Amino acid sequence: MDFLLNVLWIILGGGWLICLEYLAAGVLLCLTVVGIPFGLQCFKLAKLGLVPFGHDFDEVPGAGVGSFALNVLWLVVAGIWIFLSHLVLGVALALTIIGIPFAFQHLKFGMLALAPFGKRLQR
């Protein structure tokens, strides 16, 4: 079932576009030394953007003050805007019956986009 939903996500839900956007942002951020940690988080979001069904994220044990500080910086610079975009897309998709599973994925994206440091993807 996850495979079918992921294929529909890529075709109808814009998964390929989300993945490309996060990949492009990750590459641009990795061009600078300061942006490398943020670029790596974009790659994490790109992977989830391509195949979100069947994947989830949890806290990394031992993520400490460094992750918290990077999450605060991420939240101020980009996290809020990414969260709001996924929230709007999620609400718009939830208005249709077919879009409800995709809406849940956008809400999952939004939660990860608020604070991606100290989180890991799991199957």
Phi and psi restraints in degrees (range 20) as a CNS / XPLOR table:
assign (resid 1 and name C) (resid 2 and name N)
       (resid 2 and name CA) (resid 2 and name C) 1.0 -61.7 20.0 2
assign (resid 2 and name N) (resid 2 and name CA)
       (resid 2 and name C) (resid 3 and name N) 1.0 -38.7 20.0 2
assign (resid 2 and name C) (resid 3 and name N)
       (resid 3 and name CA) (resid 3 and name C) 1.0 -60.9 20.0 2
assign (resid 3 and name N) (resid 3 and name CA)
       (resid 3 and name C) (resid 4 and name N) 1.0 -46.7 20.0 2
assign (resid 3 and name C) (resid 4 and name N)
       (resid 4 and name CA) (resid 4 and name C) 1.0 -63.1 20.0 2
assign (resid 4 and name N) (resid 4 and name CA)
       (resid 4 and name C) (resid 5 and name N) 1.0 -44.1 20.0 2
assign (resid 4 and name C) (resid 5 and name N)
       (resid 5 and name CA) (resid 5 and name C) 1.0 -65.1 20.0 2
assign (resid 5 and name N) (resid 5 and name CA)
       (resid 5 and name C) (resid 6 and name N) 1.0 -37.1 20.0 2
assign (resid 5 and name C) (resid 6 and name N)
       (resid 6 and name CA) (resid 6 and name C) 1.0 -66.1 20.0 2
assign (resid 6 and name N) (resid 6 and name CA)
       (resid 6 and name C) (resid 7 and name N) 1.0 -38.9 20.0 2
assign (resid 6 and name C) (resid 7 and name N)
       (resid 7 and name CA) (resid 7 and name C) 1.0 -64.6 20.0 2
assign (resid 7 and name N) (resid 7 and name CA)
       (resid 7 and name C) (resid 8 and name N) 1.0 -44.4 20.0 2
assign (resid 7 and name C) (resid 8 and name N)
       (resid 8 and name CA) (resid 8 and name C) 1.0 -64.4 20.0 2
assign (resid 8 and name N) (resid 8 and name CA)
       (resid 8 and name C) (resid 9 and name N) 1.0 -36.6 20.0 2
assign (resid 8 and name C) (resid 9 and name N)
       (resid 9 and name CA) (resid 9 and name C) 1.0 -62.3 20.0 2
assign (resid 9 and name N) (resid 9 and name CA)
       (resid 9 and name C) (resid 10 and name N) 1.0 -44.3 20.0 2
assign (resid 9 and name C) (resid 10 and name N)
       (resid 10 and name CA) (resid 10 and name C) 1.0 -64.7 20.0 2
assign (resid 10 and name N) (resid 10 and name CA)
       (resid 10 and name C) (resid 11 and name N) 1.0 -41.5 20.0 2
assign (resid 10 and name C) (resid 11 and name N)
       (resid 11 and name CA) (resid 11 and name C) 1.0 -80.7 20.0 2
assign (resid 11 and name N) (resid 11 and name CA)
       (resid 11 and name C) (resid 12 and name N) 1.0 -52.1 20.0 2
assign (resid 11 and name C) (resid 12 and name N)
       (resid 12 and name CA) (resid 12 and name C) 1.0 -97.3 20.0 2
assign (resid 12 and name N) (resid 12 and name CA)
       (resid 12 and name C) (resid 13 and name N) 1.0 -30.6 20.0 2
assign (resid 12 and name C) (resid 13 and name N)
       (resid 13 and name CA) (resid 13 and name C) 1.0 -89.5 20.0 2
assign (resid 13 and name N) (resid 13 and name CA)
       (resid 13 and name C) (resid 14 and name N) 1.0 -1.5 20.0 2
assign (resid 13 and name C) (resid 14 and name N)
       (resid 14 and name CA) (resid 14 and name C) 1.0 80.1 20.0 2
assign (resid 14 and name N) (resid 14 and name CA)
       (resid 14 and name C) (resid 15 and name N) 1.0 21.5 20.0 2
assign (resid 14 and name C) (resid 15 and name N)
       (resid 15 and name CA) (resid 15 and name C) 1.0 -60.8 20.0 2
assign (resid 15 and name N) (resid 15 and name CA)
       (resid 15 and name C) (resid 16 and name N) 1.0 -37.1 20.0 2
assign (resid 15 and name C) (resid 16 and name N)
       (resid 16 and name CA) (resid 16 and name C) 1.0 -66.7 20.0 2
assign (resid 16 and name N) (resid 16 and name CA)
       (resid 16 and name C) (resid 17 and name N) 1.0 -36.3 20.0 2
assign (resid 16 and name C) (resid 17 and name N)
       (resid 17 and name CA) (resid 17 and name C) 1.0 -70.4 20.0 2
assign (resid 17 and name N) (resid 17 and name CA)
       (resid 17 and name C) (resid 18 and name N) 1.0 -42.4 20.0 2
assign (resid 17 and name C) (resid 18 and name N)
       (resid 18 and name CA) (resid 18 and name C) 1.0 -61.6 20.0 2
assign (resid 18 and name N) (resid 18 and name CA)
       (resid 18 and name C) (resid 19 and name N) 1.0 -44.1 20.0 2
assign (resid 18 and name C) (resid 19 and name N)
       (resid 19 and name CA) (resid 19 and name C) 1.0 -61.3 20.0 2
assign (resid 19 and name N) (resid 19 and name CA)
       (resid 19 and name C) (resid 20 and name N) 1.0 -46.4 20.0 2
assign (resid 19 and name C) (resid 20 and name N)
       (resid 20 and name CA) (resid 20 and name C) 1.0 -63.6 20.0 2
assign (resid 20 and name N) (resid 20 and name CA)
       (resid 20 and name C) (resid 21 and name N) 1.0 -38.9 20.0 2
assign (resid 20 and name C) (resid 21 and name N)
       (resid 21 and name CA) (resid 21 and name C) 1.0 -64.0 20.0 2
assign (resid 21 and name N) (resid 21 and name CA)
       (resid 21 and name C) (resid 22 and name N) 1.0 -45.6 20.0 2
assign (resid 21 and name C) (resid 22 and name N)
       (resid 22 and name CA) (resid 22 and name C) 1.0 -68.4 20.0 2
assign (resid 22 and name N) (resid 22 and name CA)
       (resid 22 and name C) (resid 23 and name N) 1.0 -36.3 20.0 2
assign (resid 22 and name C) (resid 23 and name N)
       (resid 23 and name CA) (resid 23 and name C) 1.0 -64.0 20.0 2
assign (resid 23 and name N) (resid 23 and name CA)
       (resid 23 and name C) (resid 24 and name N) 1.0 -44.9 20.0 2
assign (resid 23 and name C) (resid 24 and name N)
       (resid 24 and name CA) (resid 24 and name C) 1.0 -62.5 20.0 2
assign (resid 24 and name N) (resid 24 and name CA)
       (resid 24 and name C) (resid 25 and name N) 1.0 -44.0 20.0 2
assign (resid 24 and name C) (resid 25 and name N)
       (resid 25 and name CA) (resid 25 and name C) 1.0 -63.9 20.0 2
assign (resid 25 and name N) (resid 25 and name CA)
       (resid 25 and name C) (resid 26 and name N) 1.0 -40.1 20.0 2
assign (resid 25 and name C) (resid 26 and name N)
       (resid 26 and name CA) (resid 26 and name C) 1.0 -64.1 20.0 2
assign (resid 26 and name N) (resid 26 and name CA)
       (resid 26 and name C) (resid 27 and name N) 1.0 -42.0 20.0 2
assign (resid 26 and name C) (resid 27 and name N)
       (resid 27 and name CA) (resid 27 and name C) 1.0 -64.6 20.0 2
assign (resid 27 and name N) (resid 27 and name CA)
       (resid 27 and name C) (resid 28 and name N) 1.0 -45.1 20.0 2
assign (resid 27 and name C) (resid 28 and name N)
       (resid 28 and name CA) (resid 28 and name C) 1.0 -62.7 20.0 2
assign (resid 28 and name N) (resid 28 and name CA)
       (resid 28 and name C) (resid 29 and name N) 1.0 -40.5 20.0 2
assign (resid 28 and name C) (resid 29 and name N)
       (resid 29 and name CA) (resid 29 and name C) 1.0 -68.8 20.0 2
assign (resid 29 and name N) (resid 29 and name CA)
       (resid 29 and name C) (resid 30 and name N) 1.0 -34.2 20.0 2
assign (resid 29 and name C) (resid 30 and name N)
       (resid 30 and name CA) (resid 30 and name C) 1.0 -74.1 20.0 2
assign (resid 30 and name N) (resid 30 and name CA)
       (resid 30 and name C) (resid 31 and name N) 1.0 -9.2 20.0 2
assign (resid 30 and name C) (resid 31 and name N)
       (resid 31 and name CA) (resid 31 and name C) 1.0 -70.7 20.0 2
assign (resid 31 and name N) (resid 31 and name CA)
       (resid 31 and name C) (resid 32 and name N) 1.0 -21.5 20.0 2
assign (resid 31 and name C) (resid 32 and name N)
       (resid 32 and name CA) (resid 32 and name C) 1.0 -108.0 20.0 2
assign (resid 32 and name N) (resid 32 and name CA)
       (resid 32 and name C) (resid 33 and name N) 1.0 149.0 20.0 2
assign (resid 32 and name C) (resid 33 and name N)
       (resid 33 and name CA) (resid 33 and name C) 1.0 -65.4 20.0 2
assign (resid 33 and name N) (resid 33 and name CA)
       (resid 33 and name C) (resid 34 and name N) 1.0 -40.7 20.0 2
assign (resid 33 and name C) (resid 34 and name N)
       (resid 34 and name CA) (resid 34 and name C) 1.0 -67.3 20.0 2
assign (resid 34 and name N) (resid 34 and name CA)
       (resid 34 and name C) (resid 35 and name N) 1.0 -31.8 20.0 2
assign (resid 34 and name C) (resid 35 and name N)
       (resid 35 and name CA) (resid 35 and name C) 1.0 -85.0 20.0 2
assign (resid 35 and name N) (resid 35 and name CA)
       (resid 35 and name C) (resid 36 and name N) 1.0 -5.2 20.0 2
assign (resid 35 and name C) (resid 36 and name N)
       (resid 36 and name CA) (resid 36 and name C) 1.0 -57.9 20.0 2
assign (resid 36 and name N) (resid 36 and name CA)
       (resid 36 and name C) (resid 37 and name N) 1.0 -46.8 20.0 2
assign (resid 36 and name C) (resid 37 and name N)
       (resid 37 and name CA) (resid 37 and name C) 1.0 -59.8 20.0 2
assign (resid 37 and name N) (resid 37 and name CA)
       (resid 37 and name C) (resid 38 and name N) 1.0 -35.4 20.0 2
assign (resid 37 and name C) (resid 38 and name N)
       (resid 38 and name CA) (resid 38 and name C) 1.0 -74.2 20.0 2
assign (resid 38 and name N) (resid 38 and name CA)
       (resid 38 and name C) (resid 39 and name N) 1.0 -35.6 20.0 2
assign (resid 38 and name C) (resid 39 and name N)
       (resid 39 and name CA) (resid 39 and name C) 1.0 -63.6 20.0 2
assign (resid 39 and name N) (resid 39 and name CA)
       (resid 39 and name C) (resid 40 and name N) 1.0 -39.6 20.0 2
assign (resid 39 and name C) (resid 40 and name N)
       (resid 40 and name CA) (resid 40 and name C) 1.0 -64.1 20.0 2
assign (resid 40 and name N) (resid 40 and name CA)
       (resid 40 and name C) (resid 41 and name N) 1.0 -35.1 20.0 2
assign (resid 40 and name C) (resid 41 and name N)
       (resid 41 and name CA) (resid 41 and name C) 1.0 -68.8 20.0 2
assign (resid 41 and name N) (resid 41 and name CA)
       (resid 41 and name C) (resid 42 and name N) 1.0 -34.3 20.0 2
assign (resid 41 and name C) (resid 42 and name N)
       (resid 42 and name CA) (resid 42 and name C) 1.0 -64.8 20.0 2
assign (resid 42 and name N) (resid 42 and name CA)
       (resid 42 and name C) (resid 43 and name N) 1.0 -37.0 20.0 2
assign (resid 42 and name C) (resid 43 and name N)
       (resid 43 and name CA) (resid 43 and name C) 1.0 -65.1 20.0 2
assign (resid 43 and name N) (resid 43 and name CA)
       (resid 43 and name C) (resid 44 and name N) 1.0 -36.2 20.0 2
assign (resid 43 and name C) (resid 44 and name N)
       (resid 44 and name CA) (resid 44 and name C) 1.0 -63.0 20.0 2
assign (resid 44 and name N) (resid 44 and name CA)
       (resid 44 and name C) (resid 45 and name N) 1.0 -44.0 20.0 2
assign (resid 44 and name C) (resid 45 and name N)
       (resid 45 and name CA) (resid 45 and name C) 1.0 -68.0 20.0 2
assign (resid 45 and name N) (resid 45 and name CA)
       (resid 45 and name C) (resid 46 and name N) 1.0 -31.8 20.0 2
assign (resid 45 and name C) (resid 46 and name N)
       (resid 46 and name CA) (resid 46 and name C) 1.0 -65.7 20.0 2
assign (resid 46 and name N) (resid 46 and name CA)
       (resid 46 and name C) (resid 47 and name N) 1.0 -41.8 20.0 2
assign (resid 46 and name C) (resid 47 and name N)
       (resid 47 and name CA) (resid 47 and name C) 1.0 -62.3 20.0 2
assign (resid 47 and name N) (resid 47 and name CA)
       (resid 47 and name C) (resid 48 and name N) 1.0 -45.8 20.0 2
assign (resid 47 and name C) (resid 48 and name N)
       (resid 48 and name CA) (resid 48 and name C) 1.0 -67.0 20.0 2
assign (resid 48 and name N) (resid 48 and name CA)
       (resid 48 and name C) (resid 49 and name N) 1.0 -30.4 20.0 2
assign (resid 48 and name C) (resid 49 and name N)
       (resid 49 and name CA) (resid 49 and name C) 1.0 -68.1 20.0 2
assign (resid 49 and name N) (resid 49 and name CA)
       (resid 49 and name C) (resid 50 and name N) 1.0 -29.3 20.0 2
assign (resid 49 and name C) (resid 50 and name N)
       (resid 50 and name CA) (resid 50 and name C) 1.0 -81.4 20.0 2
assign (resid 50 and name N) (resid 50 and name CA)
       (resid 50 and name C) (resid 51 and name N) 1.0 -44.4 20.0 2
assign (resid 50 and name C) (resid 51 and name N)
       (resid 51 and name CA) (resid 51 and name C) 1.0 -134.2 20.0 2
assign (resid 51 and name N) (resid 51 and name CA)
       (resid 51 and name C) (resid 52 and name N) 1.0 77.9 20.0 2
assign (resid 51 and name C) (resid 52 and name N)
       (resid 52 and name CA) (resid 52 and name C) 1.0 -79.1 20.0 2
assign (resid 52 and name N) (resid 52 and name CA)
       (resid 52 and name C) (resid 53 and name N) 1.0 -26.7 20.0 2
assign (resid 52 and name C) (resid 53 and name N)
       (resid 53 and name CA) (resid 53 and name C) 1.0 -75.1 20.0 2
assign (resid 53 and name N) (resid 53 and name CA)
       (resid 53 and name C) (resid 54 and name N) 1.0 131.2 20.0 2
assign (resid 53 and name C) (resid 54 and name N)
       (resid 54 and name CA) (resid 54 and name C) 1.0 90.4 20.0 2
assign (resid 54 and name N) (resid 54 and name CA)
       (resid 54 and name C) (resid 55 and name N) 1.0 -3.2 20.0 2
assign (resid 54 and name C) (resid 55 and name N)
       (resid 55 and name CA) (resid 55 and name C) 1.0 -116.9 20.0 2
assign (resid 55 and name N) (resid 55 and name CA)
       (resid 55 and name C) (resid 56 and name N) 1.0 147.4 20.0 2
assign (resid 55 and name C) (resid 56 and name N)
       (resid 56 and name CA) (resid 56 and name C) 1.0 -144.8 20.0 2
assign (resid 56 and name N) (resid 56 and name CA)
       (resid 56 and name C) (resid 57 and name N) 1.0 178.6 20.0 2
assign (resid 56 and name C) (resid 57 and name N)
       (resid 57 and name CA) (resid 57 and name C) 1.0 -134.5 20.0 2
assign (resid 57 and name N) (resid 57 and name CA)
       (resid 57 and name C) (resid 58 and name N) 1.0 153.0 20.0 2
assign (resid 57 and name C) (resid 58 and name N)
       (resid 58 and name CA) (resid 58 and name C) 1.0 -141.6 20.0 2
assign (resid 58 and name N) (resid 58 and name CA)
       (resid 58 and name C) (resid 59 and name N) 1.0 173.3 20.0 2
assign (resid 58 and name C) (resid 59 and name N)
       (resid 59 and name CA) (resid 59 and name C) 1.0 -73.7 20.0 2
assign (resid 59 and name N) (resid 59 and name CA)
       (resid 59 and name C) (resid 60 and name N) 1.0 141.8 20.0 2
assign (resid 59 and name C) (resid 60 and name N)
       (resid 60 and name CA) (resid 60 and name C) 1.0 -84.5 20.0 2
assign (resid 60 and name N) (resid 60 and name CA)
       (resid 60 and name C) (resid 61 and name N) 1.0 125.0 20.0 2
assign (resid 60 and name C) (resid 61 and name N)
       (resid 61 and name CA) (resid 61 and name C) 1.0 -65.0 20.0 2
assign (resid 61 and name N) (resid 61 and name CA)
       (resid 61 and name C) (resid 62 and name N) 1.0 136.3 20.0 2
assign (resid 61 and name C) (resid 62 and name N)
       (resid 62 and name CA) (resid 62 and name C) 1.0 87.6 20.0 2
assign (resid 62 and name N) (resid 62 and name CA)
       (resid 62 and name C) (resid 63 and name N) 1.0 3.8 20.0 2
assign (resid 62 and name C) (resid 63 and name N)
       (resid 63 and name CA) (resid 63 and name C) 1.0 -70.2 20.0 2
assign (resid 63 and name N) (resid 63 and name CA)
       (resid 63 and name C) (resid 64 and name N) 1.0 122.7 20.0 2
assign (resid 63 and name C) (resid 64 and name N)
       (resid 64 and name CA) (resid 64 and name C) 1.0 -116.8 20.0 2
assign (resid 64 and name N) (resid 64 and name CA)
       (resid 64 and name C) (resid 65 and name N) 1.0 -138.2 20.0 2
assign (resid 64 and name C) (resid 65 and name N)
       (resid 65 and name CA) (resid 65 and name C) 1.0 -64.9 20.0 2
assign (resid 65 and name N) (resid 65 and name CA)
       (resid 65 and name C) (resid 66 and name N) 1.0 -35.8 20.0 2
assign (resid 65 and name C) (resid 66 and name N)
       (resid 66 and name CA) (resid 66 and name C) 1.0 -61.4 20.0 2
assign (resid 66 and name N) (resid 66 and name CA)
       (resid 66 and name C) (resid 67 and name N) 1.0 -45.3 20.0 2
assign (resid 66 and name C) (resid 67 and name N)
       (resid 67 and name CA) (resid 67 and name C) 1.0 -63.5 20.0 2
assign (resid 67 and name N) (resid 67 and name CA)
       (resid 67 and name C) (resid 68 and name N) 1.0 -40.4 20.0 2
assign (resid 67 and name C) (resid 68 and name N)
       (resid 68 and name CA) (resid 68 and name C) 1.0 -62.7 20.0 2
assign (resid 68 and name N) (resid 68 and name CA)
       (resid 68 and name C) (resid 69 and name N) 1.0 -45.5 20.0 2
assign (resid 68 and name C) (resid 69 and name N)
       (resid 69 and name CA) (resid 69 and name C) 1.0 -63.8 20.0 2
assign (resid 69 and name N) (resid 69 and name CA)
       (resid 69 and name C) (resid 70 and name N) 1.0 -42.2 20.0 2
assign (resid 69 and name C) (resid 70 and name N)
       (resid 70 and name CA) (resid 70 and name C) 1.0 -67.5 20.0 2
assign (resid 70 and name N) (resid 70 and name CA)
       (resid 70 and name C) (resid 71 and name N) 1.0 -35.4 20.0 2
assign (resid 70 and name C) (resid 71 and name N)
       (resid 71 and name CA) (resid 71 and name C) 1.0 -64.7 20.0 2
assign (resid 71 and name N) (resid 71 and name CA)
       (resid 71 and name C) (resid 72 and name N) 1.0 -38.4 20.0 2
assign (resid 71 and name C) (resid 72 and name N)
       (resid 72 and name CA) (resid 72 and name C) 1.0 -64.8 20.0 2
assign (resid 72 and name N) (resid 72 and name CA)
       (resid 72 and name C) (resid 73 and name N) 1.0 -45.2 20.0 2
assign (resid 72 and name C) (resid 73 and name N)
       (resid 73 and name CA) (resid 73 and name C) 1.0 -63.2 20.0 2
assign (resid 73 and name N) (resid 73 and name CA)
       (resid 73 and name C) (resid 74 and name N) 1.0 -44.6 20.0 2
assign (resid 73 and name C) (resid 74 and name N)
       (resid 74 and name CA) (resid 74 and name C) 1.0 -59.6 20.0 2
assign (resid 74 and name N) (resid 74 and name CA)
       (resid 74 and name C) (resid 75 and name N) 1.0 -45.7 20.0 2
assign (resid 74 and name C) (resid 75 and name N)
       (resid 75 and name CA) (resid 75 and name C) 1.0 -60.3 20.0 2
assign (resid 75 and name N) (resid 75 and name CA)
       (resid 75 and name C) (resid 76 and name N) 1.0 -44.3 20.0 2
assign (resid 75 and name C) (resid 76 and name N)
       (resid 76 and name CA) (resid 76 and name C) 1.0 -68.5 20.0 2
assign (resid 76 and name N) (resid 76 and name CA)
       (resid 76 and name C) (resid 77 and name N) 1.0 -41.8 20.0 2
assign (resid 76 and name C) (resid 77 and name N)
       (resid 77 and name CA) (resid 77 and name C) 1.0 -82.2 20.0 2
assign (resid 77 and name N) (resid 77 and name CA)
       (resid 77 and name C) (resid 78 and name N) 1.0 -46.0 20.0 2
assign (resid 77 and name C) (resid 78 and name N)
       (resid 78 and name CA) (resid 78 and name C) 1.0 -132.9 20.0 2
assign (resid 78 and name N) (resid 78 and name CA)
       (resid 78 and name C) (resid 79 and name N) 1.0 -29.4 20.0 2
assign (resid 78 and name C) (resid 79 and name N)
       (resid 79 and name CA) (resid 79 and name C) 1.0 -59.3 20.0 2
assign (resid 79 and name N) (resid 79 and name CA)
       (resid 79 and name C) (resid 80 and name N) 1.0 -42.5 20.0 2
assign (resid 79 and name C) (resid 80 and name N)
       (resid 80 and name CA) (resid 80 and name C) 1.0 -64.6 20.0 2
assign (resid 80 and name N) (resid 80 and name CA)
       (resid 80 and name C) (resid 81 and name N) 1.0 -41.9 20.0 2
assign (resid 80 and name C) (resid 81 and name N)
       (resid 81 and name CA) (resid 81 and name C) 1.0 -69.1 20.0 2
assign (resid 81 and name N) (resid 81 and name CA)
       (resid 81 and name C) (resid 82 and name N) 1.0 -39.9 20.0 2
assign (resid 81 and name C) (resid 82 and name N)
       (resid 82 and name CA) (resid 82 and name C) 1.0 -65.7 20.0 2
assign (resid 82 and name N) (resid 82 and name CA)
       (resid 82 and name C) (resid 83 and name N) 1.0 -43.1 20.0 2
assign (resid 82 and name C) (resid 83 and name N)
       (resid 83 and name CA) (resid 83 and name C) 1.0 -59.5 20.0 2
assign (resid 83 and name N) (resid 83 and name CA)
       (resid 83 and name C) (resid 84 and name N) 1.0 -46.3 20.0 2
assign (resid 83 and name C) (resid 84 and name N)
       (resid 84 and name CA) (resid 84 and name C) 1.0 -63.5 20.0 2
assign (resid 84 and name N) (resid 84 and name CA)
       (resid 84 and name C) (resid 85 and name N) 1.0 -38.7 20.0 2
assign (resid 84 and name C) (resid 85 and name N)
       (resid 85 and name CA) (resid 85 and name C) 1.0 -65.2 20.0 2
assign (resid 85 and name N) (resid 85 and name CA)
       (resid 85 and name C) (resid 86 and name N) 1.0 -41.9 20.0 2
assign (resid 85 and name C) (resid 86 and name N)
       (resid 86 and name CA) (resid 86 and name C) 1.0 -69.7 20.0 2
assign (resid 86 and name N) (resid 86 and name CA)
       (resid 86 and name C) (resid 87 and name N) 1.0 -32.9 20.0 2
assign (resid 86 and name C) (resid 87 and name N)
       (resid 87 and name CA) (resid 87 and name C) 1.0 -65.1 20.0 2
assign (resid 87 and name N) (resid 87 and name CA)
       (resid 87 and name C) (resid 88 and name N) 1.0 -44.9 20.0 2
assign (resid 87 and name C) (resid 88 and name N)
       (resid 88 and name CA) (resid 88 and name C) 1.0 -63.4 20.0 2
assign (resid 88 and name N) (resid 88 and name CA)
       (resid 88 and name C) (resid 89 and name N) 1.0 -44.9 20.0 2
assign (resid 88 and name C) (resid 89 and name N)
       (resid 89 and name CA) (resid 89 and name C) 1.0 -63.4 20.0 2
assign (resid 89 and name N) (resid 89 and name CA)
       (resid 89 and name C) (resid 90 and name N) 1.0 -40.0 20.0 2
assign (resid 89 and name C) (resid 90 and name N)
       (resid 90 and name CA) (resid 90 and name C) 1.0 -63.7 20.0 2
assign (resid 90 and name N) (resid 90 and name CA)
       (resid 90 and name C) (resid 91 and name N) 1.0 -43.9 20.0 2
assign (resid 90 and name C) (resid 91 and name N)
       (resid 91 and name CA) (resid 91 and name C) 1.0 -64.8 20.0 2
assign (resid 91 and name N) (resid 91 and name CA)
       (resid 91 and name C) (resid 92 and name N) 1.0 -42.4 20.0 2
assign (resid 91 and name C) (resid 92 and name N)
       (resid 92 and name CA) (resid 92 and name C) 1.0 -63.0 20.0 2
assign (resid 92 and name N) (resid 92 and name CA)
       (resid 92 and name C) (resid 93 and name N) 1.0 -41.1 20.0 2
assign (resid 92 and name C) (resid 93 and name N)
       (resid 93 and name CA) (resid 93 and name C) 1.0 -71.8 20.0 2
assign (resid 93 and name N) (resid 93 and name CA)
       (resid 93 and name C) (resid 94 and name N) 1.0 -30.4 20.0 2
assign (resid 93 and name C) (resid 94 and name N)
       (resid 94 and name CA) (resid 94 and name C) 1.0 -68.7 20.0 2
assign (resid 94 and name N) (resid 94 and name CA)
       (resid 94 and name C) (resid 95 and name N) 1.0 -18.0 20.0 2
assign (resid 94 and name C) (resid 95 and name N)
       (resid 95 and name CA) (resid 95 and name C) 1.0 -71.8 20.0 2
assign (resid 95 and name N) (resid 95 and name CA)
       (resid 95 and name C) (resid 96 and name N) 1.0 -17.8 20.0 2
assign (resid 95 and name C) (resid 96 and name N)
       (resid 96 and name CA) (resid 96 and name C) 1.0 -105.6 20.0 2
assign (resid 96 and name N) (resid 96 and name CA)
       (resid 96 and name C) (resid 97 and name N) 1.0 151.7 20.0 2
assign (resid 96 and name C) (resid 97 and name N)
       (resid 97 and name CA) (resid 97 and name C) 1.0 -70.1 20.0 2
assign (resid 97 and name N) (resid 97 and name CA)
       (resid 97 and name C) (resid 98 and name N) 1.0 -41.5 20.0 2
assign (resid 97 and name C) (resid 98 and name N)
       (resid 98 and name CA) (resid 98 and name C) 1.0 -68.9 20.0 2
assign (resid 98 and name N) (resid 98 and name CA)
       (resid 98 and name C) (resid 99 and name N) 1.0 -29.5 20.0 2
assign (resid 98 and name C) (resid 99 and name N)
       (resid 99 and name CA) (resid 99 and name C) 1.0 -84.1 20.0 2
assign (resid 99 and name N) (resid 99 and name CA)
       (resid 99 and name C) (resid 100 and name N) 1.0 -2.9 20.0 2
assign (resid 99 and name C) (resid 100 and name N)
       (resid 100 and name CA) (resid 100 and name C) 1.0 -60.3 20.0 2
assign (resid 100 and name N) (resid 100 and name CA)
       (resid 100 and name C) (resid 101 and name N) 1.0 -45.0 20.0 2
assign (resid 100 and name C) (resid 101 and name N)
       (resid 101 and name CA) (resid 101 and name C) 1.0 -62.5 20.0 2
assign (resid 101 and name N) (resid 101 and name CA)
       (resid 101 and name C) (resid 102 and name N) 1.0 -35.4 20.0 2
assign (resid 101 and name C) (resid 102 and name N)
       (resid 102 and name CA) (resid 102 and name C) 1.0 -69.5 20.0 2
assign (resid 102 and name N) (resid 102 and name CA)
       (resid 102 and name C) (resid 103 and name N) 1.0 -33.9 20.0 2
assign (resid 102 and name C) (resid 103 and name N)
       (resid 103 and name CA) (resid 103 and name C) 1.0 -63.0 20.0 2
assign (resid 103 and name N) (resid 103 and name CA)
       (resid 103 and name C) (resid 104 and name N) 1.0 -41.4 20.0 2
assign (resid 103 and name C) (resid 104 and name N)
       (resid 104 and name CA) (resid 104 and name C) 1.0 -62.7 20.0 2
assign (resid 104 and name N) (resid 104 and name CA)
       (resid 104 and name C) (resid 105 and name N) 1.0 -36.3 20.0 2
assign (resid 104 and name C) (resid 105 and name N)
       (resid 105 and name CA) (resid 105 and name C) 1.0 -67.9 20.0 2
assign (resid 105 and name N) (resid 105 and name CA)
       (resid 105 and name C) (resid 106 and name N) 1.0 -38.3 20.0 2
assign (resid 105 and name C) (resid 106 and name N)
       (resid 106 and name CA) (resid 106 and name C) 1.0 -66.2 20.0 2
assign (resid 106 and name N) (resid 106 and name CA)
       (resid 106 and name C) (resid 107 and name N) 1.0 -35.4 20.0 2
assign (resid 106 and name C) (resid 107 and name N)
       (resid 107 and name CA) (resid 107 and name C) 1.0 -68.1 20.0 2
assign (resid 107 and name N) (resid 107 and name CA)
       (resid 107 and name C) (resid 108 and name N) 1.0 -36.7 20.0 2
assign (resid 107 and name C) (resid 108 and name N)
       (resid 108 and name CA) (resid 108 and name C) 1.0 -63.0 20.0 2
assign (resid 108 and name N) (resid 108 and name CA)
       (resid 108 and name C) (resid 109 and name N) 1.0 -42.5 20.0 2
assign (resid 108 and name C) (resid 109 and name N)
       (resid 109 and name CA) (resid 109 and name C) 1.0 -59.1 20.0 2
assign (resid 109 and name N) (resid 109 and name CA)
       (resid 109 and name C) (resid 110 and name N) 1.0 -45.8 20.0 2
assign (resid 109 and name C) (resid 110 and name N)
       (resid 110 and name CA) (resid 110 and name C) 1.0 -60.1 20.0 2
assign (resid 110 and name N) (resid 110 and name CA)
       (resid 110 and name C) (resid 111 and name N) 1.0 -41.3 20.0 2
assign (resid 110 and name C) (resid 111 and name N)
       (resid 111 and name CA) (resid 111 and name C) 1.0 -65.6 20.0 2
assign (resid 111 and name N) (resid 111 and name CA)
       (resid 111 and name C) (resid 112 and name N) 1.0 -40.1 20.0 2
assign (resid 111 and name C) (resid 112 and name N)
       (resid 112 and name CA) (resid 112 and name C) 1.0 -71.0 20.0 2
assign (resid 112 and name N) (resid 112 and name CA)
       (resid 112 and name C) (resid 113 and name N) 1.0 -33.8 20.0 2
assign (resid 112 and name C) (resid 113 and name N)
       (resid 113 and name CA) (resid 113 and name C) 1.0 -69.8 20.0 2
assign (resid 113 and name N) (resid 113 and name CA)
       (resid 113 and name C) (resid 114 and name N) 1.0 -22.5 20.0 2
assign (resid 113 and name C) (resid 114 and name N)
       (resid 114 and name CA) (resid 114 and name C) 1.0 -69.0 20.0 2
assign (resid 114 and name N) (resid 114 and name CA)
       (resid 114 and name C) (resid 115 and name N) 1.0 -40.0 20.0 2
assign (resid 114 and name C) (resid 115 and name N)
       (resid 115 and name CA) (resid 115 and name C) 1.0 -150.6 20.0 2
assign (resid 115 and name N) (resid 115 and name CA)
       (resid 115 and name C) (resid 116 and name N) 1.0 82.9 20.0 2
assign (resid 115 and name C) (resid 116 and name N)
       (resid 116 and name CA) (resid 116 and name C) 1.0 -81.5 20.0 2
assign (resid 116 and name N) (resid 116 and name CA)
       (resid 116 and name C) (resid 117 and name N) 1.0 -19.6 20.0 2
assign (resid 116 and name C) (resid 117 and name N)
       (resid 117 and name CA) (resid 117 and name C) 1.0 -75.6 20.0 2
assign (resid 117 and name N) (resid 117 and name CA)
       (resid 117 and name C) (resid 118 and name N) 1.0 138.3 20.0 2
assign (resid 117 and name C) (resid 118 and name N)
       (resid 118 and name CA) (resid 118 and name C) 1.0 83.7 20.0 2
assign (resid 118 and name N) (resid 118 and name CA)
       (resid 118 and name C) (resid 119 and name N) 1.0 12.8 20.0 2
assign (resid 118 and name C) (resid 119 and name N)
       (resid 119 and name CA) (resid 119 and name C) 1.0 -120.4 20.0 2
assign (resid 119 and name N) (resid 119 and name CA)
       (resid 119 and name C) (resid 120 and name N) 1.0 150.0 20.0 2
assign (resid 119 and name C) (resid 120 and name N)
       (resid 120 and name CA) (resid 120 and name C) 1.0 -132.4 20.0 2
assign (resid 120 and name N) (resid 120 and name CA)
       (resid 120 and name C) (resid 121 and name N) 1.0 148.4 20.0 2
assign (resid 120 and name C) (resid 121 and name N)
       (resid 121 and name CA) (resid 121 and name C) 1.0 -80.6 20.0 2
assign (resid 121 and name N) (resid 121 and name CA)
       (resid 121 and name C) (resid 122 and name N) 1.0 143.3 20.0 2
assign (resid 121 and name C) (resid 122 and name N)
       (resid 122 and name CA) (resid 122 and name C) 1.0 -137.3 20.0 2
assign (resid 122 and name N) (resid 122 and name CA)
       (resid 122 and name C) (resid 123 and name N) 1.0 156.2 20.0 2
